[in-house]
Structure formats: C-alpha cells, structure tokens
Amino acid sequence: MGKSKVWLRGLSLMMLSLSLNVSSWAQETQSSSRQTLLQPELNLMPVPASAQMGSGSFKIDSSFNVTLTGHSDTRLEGALQRFLDRLGKQTGLLLPPLHSPTLGKLRMVVRVDHDSKPVQELGEDESYTLEVTPGRVNITAPTDLGALHALQTFLQLVGVSPDGFVAPAVIIKDTPRFPWRGLMIDVARHFIPMEVLRRNIDGMEAVKMNVFHWHLSENQGFRVESRKFPKLHQMGSDGLYYTQDEIRGLIAYARERGVRVVPEFDIPGHSTAWFVGHPELASAPGPFTIERRWGVFDPAFDPTNEKVYKFLDEFIGEMAKLFPDHFFHVGGDEVNGKAWDANPKIQEFIRAHDLKGNAGLQLYFNKKLQGIVSKHGKSMVGWDEVLDPTLPKDIVIQSWRGQASLAEAAKQGYRGILSNGYYLDLGWSAARHYAVDPMGDASAGLSAEEKQRILGGESCMWSEYVNAENIDSRIWPRNAAIAERLWSPQDMRDPASMYARMHVIGAQLEWLGLTHQHNYTRMLHRIAGAASAEEFNALRTLADVVEPVKDYTREQTATEPATSEMPLNRVVDAIPLESRTAREFSEMVDKYVAASCHDTTLAAQLRAQLILWRDNDAKLQPLAQRSFLVKEVAATSQDLVAVASVGLAALDALEHGGNTDEAWKAQQSAVLQEAQKPKGQLLLMPASAIQKLVDAMSAGGSCAAAKS
C-alpha cells in the first residue's frame, strides 16, 4: 500500500481522537482492525512506550521554525540544525536555519532540563515527551539525549496529505527498554571507509540505537593507527586503516548523534594481523602474513610471555586515551588452541601453573588482560568465552551463543548484552530477528535483580561478504526491527505491523544518504551492462525473488575458495538479504488458502504474478548470452519458469478442477523441491509459497482448506 493512501486513512482515524497505549497494541490479536489500521498509521520505528492520538494535525510549511528553551549546548543546537536540514530534504521545503527571526506562528519548542555527561555513559536518561497539536509542537526531555530521540520521532511522523505536509496530533511519552542498543560493524575482514560508517551512524540515530561497536582487528587486517607501535597498521592493514585524527572525528560525529563508540581489538585469537609486524607476540614462530581467507585460524598470542602483557599495557593505554568510552572490547572468542598445543614451552607452563588446559590458559590471559584494561580506567567487554566466575564483576559479556549463556552470566553477577539472533550477515528475515528477545527463553526465568544485569543487545555485521557498496543493504532496513526490539515494549510482536512500518522507515533512511535501495539498482546495472529496458527489467524481476544462501553456507556452496580479494560484484552480492516480493507473494498465498481459495481478487493477483515469472526467462536469456554475471543465474531463471508453471497449474486446478491425484501432486512437489536447491549461491524464494498451493488441493481438485 502506498504511503499516501496509508496517511489518508490515518487522517480519518485521528478525527476519532483515539486514545492509545502502545503497550496494549500487541495485546490485540493480529486480526484486530484497530491494531491493523492504527499501528502502520504512525509509521514509527521503534514504537514508543506510549502514545495518545489527538484531533487534527500540525501543518508544516516554509514558516516552520524551532525555539530552544532551558538548557542548550553545541550538541543540541547541532541536532536541531540537522533536524531542519533533514526535514527540508524530506519535504522539499525551504526552511529557515536555526536562530532565524520568527517568520510565523508555526513552531516547535524544545525544552531540555540539563546537560548529559561530557563523555556519554551507559544508562543516561534518554526519555522524552513529544506533544503535537494543530498549533504547536512541544518537546521536553531531561537531557539532550531525549531531545535527539524526540526529533527523530517527529521526522517519522511527517507525511503528505491533501493539505500539504503534516504531522498527526499526538502525545508521545517514550523511554527505551534497554540502555545498550548497539550495532557492531566489522571493518577488519573488509575495510569500510569512514563516510560509510558515518551514514550508518546516521541510520542508528534515526532508529534510536546508541552504541557503535567498532570491530577493528582480525586475521585479515589491523585497522587503527598506533603511534606507539606503527608496525601494527603499517604491516597489518594493506594500507587500509583509520588515522587517529579520523577516529577522533568519528567519535565526535557519533556523540553528536547520541551514539557511544566502543572499540574492539580481538585477542588472543583472531589476531594474525597483529603478528605480521610483531611476530614476537605469537605462540608460534613467524613469519606471518595477512590472512586472505575466512575462518578460524591457528595464530594466537602467547599468554606465557610477559613481554606480551607489557606490549598490551602500552597499546591499550594508547587506545584508552583515543577512545573515551568507559567500555573496551577485547574479543576473546574462538581460540582453537592449536598454536598452544604445538608449543612445548606453553604446555610446560600449563602444567607448572596447574592450569586446566587451554581453557585455563586463556583464563590466565584474561585475568591479566582485565587488570590492564582496568588500570587504564576501562571496563572489559568480551564474547562468551571470557566468562569465568573468578573474573571481576565489572566485565560485560557479549553473547553470541544465546540467552542461556546470557542468563548464566547474569546469574554469576555479570552484566551482558545479546547478539545471538541479531547477526545481520546470516541473511535471516527481519521477522526472525524481531522474534529474538534478550529477556526471552532462559533469560525469562531470571530474578528481578538478575534481569537488571541484561543491558540490551547488539546487531552484528560481519564483513566477509560486504564492502562499501553493499554493506548498507545488509544492515538496512532489517536493523530497524532489531532496534525496535531493544527500545520498544516487549509485547510489541506483530510482524505484519513491523514490516509495514519498516518499509516506510527504510525509504526514509535513504534521505540520510544510506544506499540500501539505490545501490541495489546500481549494482544490477553493472551486471546487466548495455541491456535494453526490457532485459534489465527481466533481470530485476528475477533478482527481486531470490536471496543469498543463509547462515554460513556460502563457503559450502562456493565453486572456489572465497578470499578478501574476491570482487563482490555478482547477483548474490547485489540483492537484498530478504526478498520483499517473495514475502508479500507468500502472504497472498496464505490469505488465498485461508479463504478456501474462493477470493477471486487474490486469485487474479496471484495469477498475474505467476504469469510474469513464467514469461520472464525468455526476456532474460539474450542478456545471459552477453553478460557472464547474468549467465551465472540463468539456471535460476529457468527454475523460476518451472515453479511459476506449477503455481499456475495449481491455481487452475483449485479454480476449475483437474488432474490433481497424489501422483500429480508428488510430481509438482518434486519440481519445487529441485528449484529450491541453491544455484549460484541463490535461493529461489517463491517456491515454498507455491508448494502451499499444491498442498491446498484435495483429491477432487477443490481447496483443502474448504473442509476445515
């Protein structure tokens, strides 16, 4: 449904002066017309803690201006000017800059009680109240952090109406559910330029995320300038690293947007790039080279070498001054221990100190490392593997293993953040991420005191298969669903509402310079080359219904080993990780079957879509002969013809009867199963929905759902 149509429906609803508590929205059933209509109306993501609809709307024109009362600082003033710039882009209106003389009565009044911390801290007050009336907009917040969030909420409220650009009358009282709402970006496996990081921080601000976790070292690269140990970046980065001045600039940029920056230097494993310039730190003799492949590799720091701790003391001291945040991430994950096993000196050390094997050796390392981190005024953060009850309680556990591991950390007195279920690179649907909750499963049974130790969560963008061109499409808009899970009330769980709002927000995010939609088309144009409009549209039709293989099966389905030097220019690299077209087709099938296959309008829509797919390959084949990148997906294109033909036959049988005995159904299912096998590392997504049409048929050719 188009945004303007949704907005018109919303205007009529506003006239009813509906009173709405957002926590109660999810308590309505999905079939509730009130929930179905009203939630997408506001198009807010994340959904606020509470909202009360008023009557009428606030009209926005070129006389719109902002007045700041109460506390003021450079961050707040900068945020207000950015807000005006963004509102101007969103509406196309020429808006006066901040502090211009009042041009009219239409205005926003922002009042902040007091400053936030000079160095942003975990748990600062981020609440706000936003009141929109036909005559005025009021924002009140204890700190500028809350005001920043309120401005983003207002931008999401703005829409087009018959009378111009308006925001609905509403009173929103909002506060986050969790204080730690993060996005981790791995810049080590593939280097990500600074301008890409900045625009993703803009995206984080838009959906109220507040922690940028910067994964800065790996086997494939060391990405930070070290003035104490310059060989780290000079020899371990291929020349692709961030200078300290650039890092300070990004930290300041993030702070202006209410985002903390937490650095991660992964040790003692995932550390090959360290040893290219400093082989003396390793458990095995060098020389070492930057790793070009993906996986878990053997090189690891030598925990028995006291020079390692002297080196880390100096290095962490340098980085602690560069990164002002209180938290410092040390990784600590996936040490396979092979380098330790092969070193007789290390094995003798384990025996002499009565350590419990390699796990005991890593605990020894972590205890000394924690002391160094603490010495420099930081709290240590590490992945699940660092958890041990003998470590100080001020460390934070980031769980990639799940709620059981997170809950165990909380029971032992440690704070934790959840990332399991939020790995964006796995290619899961937004709905699957949305269903994961830090307080779910094992965490649900914790005591009230233990639950307080669960700080929130982080989405993770590991970068084996992303670069500056496609990383935005791997993060957005699905990351907005995770942002909502970490901000909004826990009982917000309706995926239909989430998707409706996510697609609106996804389009708005492009105004920030994010490229998740734009670069998809751009990359397809590269693949197509000098294609006709018909040929390009055929490629786009196919691309819109395929997804990359899921989880970490890309290595298993590769025709040659993947490396960091491999270009990311194929269809599998260009397409979104979740097909909106396939999902909406599946939803139509579900509705059609639920209506006992009697909805003629849905049947016509399904038939039109299936005919388009059936006829698409004939238009694409000439292009496949001219482009090696299109030729790679030719077999998938032919599979689309096959599954569409099955779907059309199933529709014919459901509408008119036909040869639908069990043998026929088995034959059609075999075609669909074959089409669902990965080709070119792609999955053909409509096949499973078409299987539902086949399964819906009873022996007589009528809809099986009619008997239920």
C-alpha positions in Angstrom: 0.0 0.0 0.0 1.3 3.4 -0.9 2.3 5.8 1.9 -0.1 8.5 0.8 -3.0 6.1 1.0 -2.0 5.0 4.4 -1.7 8.6 5.5 -5.2 9.4 4.3 -6.7 6.6 6.3 -4.8 7.9 9.3 -6.3 11.4 9.0 -9.8 9.9 9.3 -8.7 7.9 12.3 -7.2 11.0 14.0 -10.6 12.7 14.0 -11.8 9.9 16.3 -9.4 11.2 19.0 -8.4 7.7 19.8 -6.5 7.1 23.0 -3.8 4.6 22.5 -1.3 3.0 24.8 1.3 1.3 22.7 1.9 -1.5 25.1 -1.6 -2.6 24.6 -1.3 -2.7 20.9 0.4 -6.1 20.8 -2.2 -7.5 23.2 -4.8 -7.1 20.4 -5.0 -10.1 18.1 -3.4 -9.8 14.7 -6.9 -9.8 13.2 -8.0 -6.8 15.2 -8.9 -3.9 12.9 -7.7 -1.4 15.4 -4.2 -2.8 15.5 -4.1 -3.5 11.8 -5.1 0.1 10.9 -3.6 2.1 13.6 -0.1 0.7 14.0 1.1 1.4 10.5 -0.6 4.8 10.5 2.0 6.3 12.9 4.8 4.6 10.9 7.1 4.9 14.0 10.0 2.6 14.4 10.8 1.9 17.1 7.3 2.1 18.5 7.2 4.4 21.5 6.4 3.4 25.1 3.0 5.1 24.9 1.1 7.4 22.5 -2.2 9.1 22.8 -3.8 10.3 19.5 -5.3 13.7 19.4 -7.5 15.5 16.9 -6.3 17.2 13.7 -2.7 17.7 12.6 0.2 20.1 12.6 0.8 21.6 9.1 4.4 22.1 8.1 5.3 24.9 5.6 8.2 27.2 5.0 7.4 29.3 8.1 8.2 26.3 10.4 10.8 27.3 13.0 12.3 25.9 16.2 12.7 27.6 19.5 15.0 26.3 22.2 14.4 27.0 25.8 16.0 25.8 29.0 19.4 24.1 28.7 21.4 24.5 25.5 24.7 23.1 24.2 26.5 22.6 21.0 25.3 19.0 20.6 21.6 20.0 20.9 22.0 23.0 18.6 23.8 20.9 16.1 21.0 18.3 16.3 18.3 20.9 15.7 20.1 22.2 12.6 20.5 18.7 11.3 16.8 18.1 12.0 15.8 21.2 10.0 18.1 20.1 7.1 16.6 16.6 7.1 13.0 18.0 7.3 13.8 20.2 4.4 15.0 17.3 2.3 12.1 15.2 3.3 9.5 17.8 2.3 11.4 19.8 -0.3 10.5 22.9 1.7 12.9 25.8 2.1 13.1 26.0 5.9 14.8 28.8 7.8 18.0 27.9 9.7 18.2 27.7 13.4 18.0 31.0 15.2 16.4 32.8 12.3 13.9 35.5 13.2 10.5 34.1 13.7 8.7 34.0 10.4 5.3 32.9 11.6 3.4 31.1 14.3 4.1 27.6 13.2 6.8 26.4 15.6 8.4 23.7 17.6 9.5 24.4 21.1 12.3 22.2 22.6 13.0 22.3 26.3 15.8 20.3 27.9 16.4 20.4 31.6 20.1 19.8 31.9 23.2 18.6 30.0 24.2 15.0 29.6 27.6 13.7 30.5 30.6 15.1 28.7 31.6 11.5 27.8 28.3 9.7 27.1 27.7 7.0 29.7 25.6 3.8 29.9 22.2 4.4 31.4 21.8 8.1 31.0 18.3 9.4 30.8 17.0 9.1 27.2 13.3 9.7 27.9 11.3 12.4 26.2 7.8 13.7 25.7 6.6 14.8 22.3 3.3 16.7 22.0 2.0 17.6 18.6 -1.1 19.8 18.4 -2.5 21.7 15.4 -0.9 24.9 16.6 2.4 23.8 18.0 4.9 21.1 18.7 6.4 20.7 22.2 9.4 18.5 23.0 10.5 18.2 26.7 13.3 16.0 27.9 15.6 15.7 31.0 18.7 15.6 28.8 19.7 16.4 25.2 19.7 12.7 24.5 16.0 12.5 24.9 15.5 15.6 22.7 17.6 13.9 20.0 15.3 10.9 20.1 12.2 13.1 20.0 13.4 14.9 16.9 13.8 11.6 15.1 10.3 10.6 16.2 8.8 13.8 14.8 10.6 13.2 11.4 8.9 9.8 11.2 5.5 11.4 11.9 5.8 13.8 9.0 3.8 12.7 5.9 2.0 14.1 2.9 -1.8 15.0 3.0 -4.2 16.7 0.7 -3.4 20.0 2.5 0.4 19.7 2.5 2.9 18.1 4.8 1.5 17.4 8.2 2.2 15.5 11.4 -0.7 14.0 13.3 -1.8 15.4 16.6 -0.4 13.0 19.3 1.2 12.9 22.7 4.1 10.5 23.0 5.8 9.6 26.2 8.8 7.5 25.5 11.8 5.8 27.1 13.9 2.9 26.0 13.5 -0.6 27.4 17.3 -1.3 27.3 20.2 1.1 27.8 22.5 -0.7 25.4 21.2 -0.8 21.8 24.1 -1.4 19.5 25.3 -2.1 16.0 28.6 -3.9 15.5 30.4 -3.3 12.2 33.5 -5.5 11.3 35.9 -3.3 9.4 38.7 -5.7 9.5 37.8 -8.5 7.1 36.8 -5.9 4.5 37.8 -2.3 5.2 34.8 0.0 5.4 35.5 3.7 4.5 34.8 6.4 7.0 31.9 8.0 5.0 30.1 4.7 5.1 30.4 4.4 8.8 29.1 8.0 9.2 26.0 7.4 7.2 25.3 4.2 9.2 25.7 6.1 12.4 23.1 8.5 11.0 20.9 5.5 10.5 21.5 4.4 14.1 20.4 7.8 15.3 17.2 7.6 13.2 16.1 4.3 14.9 17.4 5.3 18.4 20.4 2.9 18.6 23.1 4.3 20.9 26.3 2.1 20.7 28.5 1.7 17.7 30.7 -1.3 18.3 33.8 -1.0 16.1 35.4 -4.3 15.4 38.9 -3.1 14.4 41.3 -6.1 14.3 41.2 -9.5 12.8 43.2 -12.1 10.9 42.6 -10.1 7.8 43.6 -6.6 9.0 44.5 -4.3 11.8 42.7 -1.0 11.1 43.9 1.6 13.6 46.9 3.8 13.5 49.1 3.2 16.5 51.8 5.8 17.2 53.5 3.6 19.8 53.6 0.5 17.6 53.3 1.7 14.0 54.2 -1.7 12.5 50.7 -2.8 13.6 49.0 -0.6 11.0 51.9 -0.3 8.6 52.3 -4.0 8.1 49.0 -5.4 9.1 46.5 -3.4 7.1 47.4 -3.3 3.4 47.5 0.4 3.9 43.8 0.4 4.8 43.4 1.9 8.3 42.0 4.8 10.2 44.2 7.6 11.4 43.8 8.7 15.0 42.5 12.0 13.8 39.9 10.3 11.7 38.9 8.2 14.7 38.5 11.2 16.9 36.4 12.8 14.2 34.1 9.8 14.0 33.8 9.6 17.8 32.7 13.3 17.8 30.4 12.7 14.9 28.7 9.8 16.8 28.5 11.7 20.1 26.6 14.5 18.3 24.0 11.8 17.4 23.8 10.2 20.8 25.9 7.2 19.9 28.7 5.8 22.0 31.8 4.3 20.3 33.1 1.0 21.8 36.3 -0.3 20.1 37.1 -4.0 19.8 40.6 -5.4 19.4 40.2 -9.2 19.3 42.7 -11.2 21.3 44.2 -13.7 22.0 42.8 -15.3 18.8 41.6 -13.7 15.5 45.0 -12.0 15.7 47.1 -12.8 12.7 47.3 -9.2 11.5 49.0 -8.2 14.8 51.8 -10.7 14.2 52.8 -9.5 10.7 54.6 -6.6 12.3 55.1 -8.2 15.8 55.8 -12.0 15.4 57.4 -12.0 18.9 53.9 -11.8 20.4 52.7 -15.0 18.9 52.7 -18.6 20.2 54.3 -19.9 17.1 57.3 -18.7 15.1 56.7 -16.4 12.1 56.8 -15.0 9.6 53.1 -14.2 9.4 51.1 -12.7 6.6 47.7 -11.1 6.4 45.1 -13.8 6.1 43.1 -13.6 2.8 40.6 -16.4 3.6 37.7 -16.7 6.0 37.5 -18.9 9.1 39.1 -19.7 12.5 42.9 -19.8 12.2 45.6 -21.0 14.4 47.8 -18.0 15.3 47.2 -16.7 18.9 49.0 -14.5 21.4 51.4 -16.3 23.8 49.9 -16.0 27.3 53.2 -17.2 28.9 55.3 -14.4 27.5 55.5 -11.5 29.9 56.5 -9.2 27.0 53.0 -9.7 25.6 51.5 -8.0 28.7 54.0 -5.1 28.6 53.1 -4.6 24.9 49.4 -4.8 25.6 49.7 -2.4 28.5 51.2 0.2 26.3 48.9 -0.4 23.4 45.7 -0.4 25.5 46.9 2.7 27.3 47.3 4.4 23.9 43.8 3.3 22.7 42.2 4.1 26.1 43.2 7.7 25.5 41.9 7.7 21.9 38.5 6.1 22.7 36.8 7.9 25.6 34.0 5.4 26.2 34.1 3.5 29.5 34.0 0.1 27.8 36.8 -1.6 25.9 36.1 -4.8 24.0 38.9 -7.5 23.9 37.1 -10.1 21.8 38.3 -13.4 23.4 36.4 -15.7 21.1 37.2 -18.8 19.0 40.7 -19.6 20.1 41.3 -23.1 18.7 44.4 -23.7 20.8 46.4 -25.4 18.1 49.3 -23.0 18.4 49.3 -23.5 22.2 49.2 -27.3 21.8 52.2 -27.2 19.4 54.4 -25.2 21.7 56.3 -27.3 24.3 57.1 -24.2 26.4 53.4 -23.3 26.6 52.4 -26.8 27.6 55.1 -26.9 30.3 53.7 -23.5 31.6 50.2 -25.0 31.8 51.5 -27.9 33.8 53.7 -25.8 36.1 50.9 -23.5 36.9 48.3 -26.3 37.3 46.1 -24.7 34.7 43.1 -26.6 33.3 44.4 -27.0 29.7 43.9 -24.3 27.1 40.8 -23.0 28.8 42.7 -22.4 31.9 45.5 -20.7 29.9 43.0 -18.4 28.3 41.5 -17.6 31.8 45.1 -16.8 33.0 45.4 -14.5 30.0 42.0 -12.8 30.6 42.8 -12.1 34.2 46.0 -10.3 33.4 44.3 -8.6 30.5 41.4 -7.4 32.6 43.9 -5.9 35.1 45.5 -3.9 32.2 42.1 -2.7 30.9 41.0 -1.7 34.4 44.4 0.1 35.0 43.6 2.4 32.2 40.1 3.2 33.5 38.0 0.9 31.4 35.6 -1.9 31.9 36.4 -5.0 29.8 33.9 -6.4 27.4 34.3 -9.9 25.8 32.5 -12.6 23.9 31.0 -15.6 25.8 34.4 -17.4 26.0 35.8 -14.9 28.6 33.1 -15.7 31.1 34.5 -17.2 34.3 33.3 -16.7 37.9 36.8 -15.8 39.1 36.9 -12.6 37.0 35.8 -9.3 38.5 32.1 -8.5 38.2 32.6 -5.2 36.2 33.2 -7.0 32.9 30.4 -7.3 30.4 29.7 -10.5 28.4 28.6 -10.2 24.8 26.7 -13.4 24.0 26.9 -14.9 20.5 25.8 -18.2 21.9 22.3 -17.2 23.1 20.0 -16.4 26.0 21.2 -19.5 28.0 24.7 -18.1 28.0 23.5 -14.6 28.7 21.4 -15.8 31.6 24.3 -17.8 33.1 26.4 -14.7 33.0 23.6 -12.7 34.8 23.3 -15.5 37.5 27.0 -15.2 38.1 26.7 -11.5 38.7 27.9 -10.2 35.3 26.3 -7.7 33.0 25.6 -8.9 29.5 24.4 -8.0 26.0 22.8 -10.3 23.5 23.9 -10.7 19.9 22.8 -14.3 19.2 19.8 -13.9 16.9 20.9 -10.5 15.7 23.7 -11.5 13.2 22.6 -9.5 10.2 25.1 -11.2 7.9 23.3 -14.6 8.3 20.6 -13.3 6.0 17.7 -14.1 8.3 14.3 -12.4 7.7 13.5 -9.3 9.7 10.7 -11.2 11.4 13.1 -13.9 12.6 15.4 -11.2 14.2 12.3 -9.5 15.6 11.2 -12.6 17.4 14.5 -12.8 19.4 14.5 -11.0 22.8 17.2 -10.5 25.3 14.7 -11.4 28.0 13.4 -14.4 26.2 14.0 -18.2 26.7 16.4 -18.8 29.5 16.6 -15.1 30.5 12.8 -15.0 31.2 13.3 -17.1 34.4 15.9 -14.8 36.0 15.2 -12.9 39.2 14.4 -9.2 39.0 18.0 -8.4 40.2 19.5 -10.7 37.6 17.4 -9.2 34.8 18.8 -5.8 35.6 22.2 -7.1 34.5 21.0 -7.7 31.0 21.8 -4.4 29.4 20.4 -5.0 25.9 21.8 -6.2 22.7 23.7 -5.6 19.5 23.1 -6.4 15.9 26.3 -7.6 14.2 27.5 -7.0 10.6 30.4 -9.3 10.0 32.1 -8.4 6.7 33.2 -11.5 4.9 30.8 -10.6 2.0 30.3 -6.9 2.4 32.1 -3.8 1.1 31.4 -0.1 0.9 28.9 -0.7 -1.9 26.6 -3.3 -0.5 27.0 -3.1 3.3 24.1 -0.7 3.7 21.7 -3.3 2.1 23.0 -5.9 4.5 22.2 -3.7 7.5 19.1 -1.8 6.5 16.2 -1.8 6.8 16.2 -5.1 8.8 18.3 -3.5 11.5 15.4 -1.3 12.3 13.5 -4.4 13.5 16.3 -5.1 16.0 16.4 -1.5 17.1 12.7 -1.8 17.9 13.2 -5.0 19.8 15.7 -3.2 22.0 13.8 0.0 22.5 10.0 -0.8 22.5 7.8 -2.7 25.0 8.5 -6.4 25.0 4.9 -7.3 23.9 5.3 -5.5 20.6 5.5 -8.7 18.5 3.2 -8.3 15.4 5.5 -9.0 12.4 2.8 -7.6 9.9 2.9 -4.2 11.7 6.7 -4.4 11.9 7.0 -5.0 8.2 4.5 -2.2 7.3 6.4 0.3 9.3 9.9 -1.0 8.4 9.3 -0.4 4.7 8.3 3.2 5.3 11.3 3.8 7.5 13.6 2.0 5.0 12.6 4.6 2.4 13.1 7.5 4.8 16.6 6.3 5.7 17.7 7.0 2.1 17.3 10.7 2.9 20.3 10.3 5.2 22.5 9.1 2.4 22.2 5.4 3.1 22.3 3.4 -0.1 20.4 0.1 0.6 17.9 0.8 -2.1 19.9 2.9 -4.5 22.9 0.6 -4.8 20.8 -2.5 -5.4 19.7 -1.0 -8.7 23.1 0.4 -9.4 24.8 -3.0 -9.0 22.3 -4.6 -11.2 23.0 -2.1 -13.9 26.7 -3.1 -13.7 25.7 -6.8 -14.0 23.4 -6.1 -17.0 25.9 -3.9 -18.9 24.4 -2.4 -22.1 21.0 -4.0 -21.6 17.7 -2.9 -23.1 15.0 -1.7 -20.7 13.1 -5.0 -21.2 16.3 -7.0 -20.4 17.1 -5.0 -17.3 13.6 -5.3 -16.0 13.8 -9.1 -16.5 17.0 -9.2 -14.5 15.3 -7.1 -11.8 12.3 -9.4 -11.8 14.5 -12.4 -11.1 16.7 -10.6 -8.6 13.6 -9.5 -6.6 12.7 -13.1 -5.8 16.0 -14.6 -4.9 18.0 -14.4 -1.7 21.6 -15.4 -0.8 22.1 -18.7 0.9 21.7 -18.5 4.6 23.9 -18.7 7.7 27.5 -19.6 6.7 26.7 -21.9 3.8 28.2 -19.5 1.3 31.6 -21.2 1.7 30.0 -24.6 1.3 28.3 -23.7 -1.9 31.2 -21.8 -3.5 32.9 -23.1 -6.6 36.2 -21.7 -5.5 37.5 -20.6 -2.0 36.4 -17.1 -1.1 39.1 -14.5 -0.1 39.2 -10.9 0.9 40.5 -10.1 -2.6 37.5 -11.6 -4.4 35.2 -8.9 -6.1 31.7 -8.6 -4.7 30.0 -7.9 -8.0 27.7 -10.9 -8.5 23.9 -11.1 -8.3 24.3 -12.7 -4.9 26.2 -9.6 -3.7 23.8 -7.1 -5.1 20.4 -8.4 -3.9 18.9 -7.7 -0.5 19.2 -10.5 2.1 15.4 -10.6 2.3 13.1 -10.6 -0.7 10.1 -8.3 -0.1 8.4 -9.5 -3.3 8.6 -13.2 -2.3 7.4 -12.5 1.2 4.4 -10.5 0.0 3.6 -13.2 -2.5 3.7 -15.8 0.3 1.4 -13.7 2.3 -1.1 -13.5 -0.6 -1.0 -17.3 -0.9 -1.7 -17.7 2.8 -4.7 -15.3 2.6 -6.0 -17.1 -0.5 -5.8 -20.6 1.1 -7.3 -19.3 4.3 -10.2 -18.0 2.3 -10.8 -21.6 1.0 -9.4 -20.5 -2.4 -12.6 -18.5 -3.1 -11.1 -15.0 -3.2 -11.2 -14.1 -6.9 -9.3 -10.9 -6.4 -6.4 -12.6 -4.8 -6.5 -15.4 -7.4 -6.2 -12.8 -10.1 -3.3 -11.1 -8.4 -1.5 -14.4 -7.9 -2.1 -15.4 -11.5 -0.7 -12.1 -12.8 2.4 -12.5 -10.7 2.9 -16.1 -11.8 2.5 -15.3 -15.5 5.1 -12.5 -15.1 7.5 -15.0 -13.7 6.7 -17.7 -16.2 7.4 -15.4 -19.1 10.4 -13.7 -17.6 13.2 -16.1 -18.7 12.5 -15.5 -22.4 13.3 -11.8 -21.9 16.4 -12.5 -19.8 18.1 -15.2 -21.9 19.5 -12.8 -24.6 21.2 -10.8 -21.8 22.6 -14.1 -20.3 24.4 -14.7 -23.5 26.2 -11.3 -23.3 26.9 -11.0 -19.5 28.9 -13.6 -17.6 27.3 -12.3 -14.4 23.8 -12.9 -15.8 24.8 -16.2 -17.2 25.6 -17.4 -13.7 21.9 -17.0 -12.7 20.4 -18.4 -16.0 19.6 -21.8 -14.3 17.8 -20.0 -11.5 15.8 -18.0 -14.1 14.7 -21.3 -15.7 13.7 -22.6 -12.3 11.5 -19.5 -11.9 9.7 -20.5 -15.1 9.2 -24.0 -13.7 7.9 -23.0 -10.3 5.6 -20.4 -11.8 4.2 -23.0 -14.2 3.5 -25.3 -11.2 1.8 -22.4 -9.5 -0.4 -21.7 -12.5 -1.4 -25.3 -12.8 -2.3 -25.4 -9.1 -4.4 -22.3 -9.5 -6.2 -23.8 -12.5 -6.9 -26.9 -10.5 -8.1 -25.0 -7.5 -10.4 -22.8 -9.5 -11.7 -25.3 -12.2 -10.7 -28.8 -11.1 -8.3 -31.1 -12.9 -5.8 -33.9 -12.7 -4.9 -33.5 -9.1 -4.3 -37.0 -7.8 -1.5 -37.8 -5.4 0.9 -38.7 -8.2 0.4 -35.3 -9.9 0.9 -33.5 -6.6 4.1 -35.5 -6.0 5.4 -34.6 -9.4 4.8 -30.9 -8.9 6.4 -31.1 -5.4 9.5 -32.7 -6.9 9.8 -29.8 -9.4 9.5 -27.3 -6.5 12.0 -29.2 -4.3 14.5 -29.2 -7.1 14.1 -25.5 -7.7 14.7 -24.8 -4.0 18.3 -26.2 -4.2 20.8 -23.4 -4.2 22.3 -22.3 -7.6 24.8 -19.6 -7.9 24.6 -19.3 -4.1 21.0 -18.1 -4.5 17.7 -19.4 -3.1 14.5 -19.1 -5.2 12.1 -17.8 -2.6 8.6 -18.2 -4.2 8.9 -22.0 -4.5 7.9 -22.7 -0.9 4.8 -20.5 -1.2 3.8 -22.2 -4.5 4.1 -25.5 -2.6 1.3 -24.3 -0.3 -0.9 -24.0 -3.4 -0.1 -27.6 -4.3 -0.7 -28.8 -0.8 -4.0 -26.9 -0.6 -5.6 -29.2 -3.2 -7.8 -32.0 -2.1 -8.2 -35.2 -4.2 -11.0 -33.7 -6.1 -9.2 -30.6 -7.1 -11.0 -28.3 -4.6 -9.3 -26.3 -1.9 -8.5 -28.5 1.1 -9.0 -25.5 3.3 -12.7 -25.5 2.5 -13.1 -28.7 4.5 -11.6 -27.3 7.7 
